[in-house]
Amino acid sequence: MWLGFSAAFIGILYALLKFLTIHRIRRLKEELIQVHHEVQKTNQRLEFLREKLGIAQSKKRTLDRETAHLREVVEKLHARLQSVLPQAMLPQLERCQTLHTAPSSNELQLLQELDLSEAVSRALGPLSLLILQLPARGDADQNPDAA
C-alpha cells in the first residue's frame, strides 16, 4: 500500500515538475523573443543615428569648406581695400575690423532663416560691403575640431 502511495506521489511530483519546467522554458523563450526584438529595435535606432551623424558631419564639412572659401574672399577684399583706400582711411578700416565682433551661431542661423543678408544685399546693391572678422591662423591650428 505504501508502495502504491509513494508511486502515485512520485508520479504527481514528476508531472508537476515537468509542467513547471515546460512553463518556465516557455517563459524563457518568450523573454528571449522580447529581448531579441528589443535588440533589433536598438540596432535600427543605432543605424538611424549613425546615418544622422553622417549627414551632420557632411554638412559640417560643407560649412567648413564654405567658411574657408569665404575667408579667402574676405582676405582678398581686405587686401584690395588696403591697396585702394588712402593711407588716412587705413586706421579706420583696422578699427572697424577690431570693433566688429564675430556673430554667434544662433545669430548666423537666425540671419540665414530670415534671409536678411540677401535682402540687405539686394536693397543696398553695389554699395554693400561685407567685412568679417576672421580668427587668427593660430586659433585655427589650436582647435582640432576645425579641421
C-alpha positions as CSV (number, residue, x, y, z in Angstrom):
1,M,0.0,0.0,0.0
2,W,2.8,2.4,0.9
3,L,4.5,1.5,-2.3
4,G,1.4,2.5,-4.2
5,F,1.1,5.8,-2.4
6,S,4.7,6.6,-2.9
7,A,4.4,5.7,-6.6
8,A,1.4,7.9,-7.0
9,F,3.1,10.7,-5.1
10,I,6.3,10.4,-7.2
11,G,4.1,10.4,-10.4
12,I,2.3,13.6,-9.3
13,L,5.6,15.2,-8.4
14,Y,7.1,14.2,-11.7
15,A,4.0,15.6,-13.6
16,L,4.2,18.9,-11.5
17,L,7.9,19.2,-12.1
18,K,7.5,18.6,-15.8
19,F,4.7,21.1,-16.0
20,L,6.6,23.8,-14.2
21,T,9.7,23.1,-16.2
22,I,7.8,23.4,-19.5
23,H,6.1,26.5,-18.3
24,R,9.5,28.1,-17.3
25,I,11.0,27.1,-20.7
26,R,8.1,28.8,-22.5
27,R,8.5,32.0,-20.4
28,L,12.2,32.0,-21.1
29,K,11.5,31.6,-24.9
30,E,9.1,34.5,-24.7
31,E,11.6,36.6,-22.9
32,L,14.3,35.6,-25.4
33,I,12.0,36.7,-28.3
34,Q,11.2,40.0,-26.5
35,V,14.9,40.7,-25.9
36,H,15.7,39.8,-29.5
37,H,13.1,42.2,-30.7
38,E,14.5,45.0,-28.4
39,V,18.0,44.3,-29.7
40,Q,16.7,44.7,-33.3
41,K,14.9,47.9,-32.4
42,T,18.1,49.2,-30.7
43,N,20.2,48.3,-33.8
44,Q,17.7,50.1,-36.1
45,R,17.9,53.1,-33.8
46,L,21.7,52.9,-33.8
47,E,21.8,52.7,-37.6
48,F,19.4,55.7,-37.9
49,L,21.6,57.7,-35.5
50,R,24.7,56.8,-37.5
51,E,23.1,57.9,-40.7
52,K,22.1,61.2,-39.0
53,L,25.6,61.6,-37.7
54,G,27.0,61.0,-41.2
55,I,24.6,63.7,-42.6
56,A,25.6,66.1,-39.9
57,Q,29.3,65.5,-40.5
58,S,28.8,66.0,-44.2
59,K,27.0,69.3,-43.5
60,K,29.9,70.4,-41.2
61,R,32.5,69.6,-43.8
62,T,30.5,71.6,-46.4
63,L,30.2,74.5,-44.0
64,D,33.9,74.3,-43.2
65,R,34.8,74.4,-47.0
66,E,32.4,77.4,-47.5
67,T,33.9,79.1,-44.5
68,A,37.4,78.6,-45.8
69,H,36.3,80.0,-49.2
70,L,34.7,83.0,-47.5
71,R,37.9,83.6,-45.5
72,E,39.9,83.7,-48.7
73,V,37.4,86.1,-50.3
74,V,37.4,88.3,-47.3
75,E,41.2,88.3,-47.2
76,K,41.3,89.3,-50.9
77,L,38.7,92.1,-50.2
78,H,40.7,93.3,-47.2
79,A,43.9,93.4,-49.3
80,R,42.1,95.2,-52.1
81,L,40.7,97.7,-49.6
82,Q,44.1,98.3,-48.1
83,S,45.5,98.9,-51.6
84,V,42.7,101.1,-52.8
85,L,41.9,103.2,-49.7
86,P,44.1,106.2,-49.0
87,Q,46.6,106.0,-46.1
88,A,44.4,108.2,-44.0
89,M,41.5,105.7,-44.1
90,L,43.5,102.6,-43.2
91,P,43.4,103.2,-39.5
92,Q,39.6,103.5,-39.7
93,L,39.5,100.2,-41.6
94,E,41.6,98.5,-39.0
95,R,39.4,100.0,-36.2
96,C,36.3,98.7,-38.0
97,Q,37.7,95.3,-38.0
98,T,38.6,95.3,-34.4
99,L,35.3,96.7,-33.3
100,H,33.3,94.1,-35.2
101,T,32.5,91.1,-33.1
102,A,32.1,87.7,-34.6
103,P,28.4,86.7,-34.7
104,S,27.3,83.7,-32.7
105,S,26.0,80.6,-34.4
106,N,22.5,81.5,-33.2
107,E,22.7,84.9,-34.8
108,L,24.0,83.4,-38.1
109,Q,21.3,80.8,-38.0
110,L,18.6,83.5,-37.5
111,L,20.0,85.6,-40.3
112,Q,20.1,82.6,-42.6
113,E,16.5,81.6,-41.7
114,L,15.2,85.1,-42.3
115,D,17.3,85.7,-45.4
116,L,18.2,89.1,-44.1
117,S,21.7,89.2,-45.6
118,E,20.3,88.7,-49.1
119,A,17.6,91.3,-48.5
120,V,20.2,93.8,-47.3
121,S,22.4,93.0,-50.3
122,R,19.5,93.5,-52.7
123,A,18.5,96.7,-51.1
124,L,22.0,98.2,-51.0
125,G,23.0,96.8,-54.3
126,P,26.6,97.8,-55.3
127,L,27.0,99.9,-52.2
128,S,27.1,96.9,-49.9
129,L,30.4,95.8,-48.4
130,L,30.9,92.8,-46.1
131,I,33.7,92.9,-43.6
132,L,34.2,89.8,-41.5
133,Q,36.5,89.2,-38.5
134,L,38.4,86.0,-39.1
135,P,40.1,84.1,-36.3
136,A,43.9,84.2,-36.4
137,R,45.7,81.3,-38.1
138,G,47.0,80.3,-34.7
139,D,43.4,79.9,-33.3
140,A,42.5,77.5,-36.1
141,D,45.6,75.5,-35.5
142,Q,44.9,75.1,-31.8
143,N,41.3,73.9,-32.5
144,P,41.4,70.3,-33.6
145,D,37.7,70.3,-34.4
146,A,38.1,72.9,-37.1
147,A,39.9,70.5,-39.4
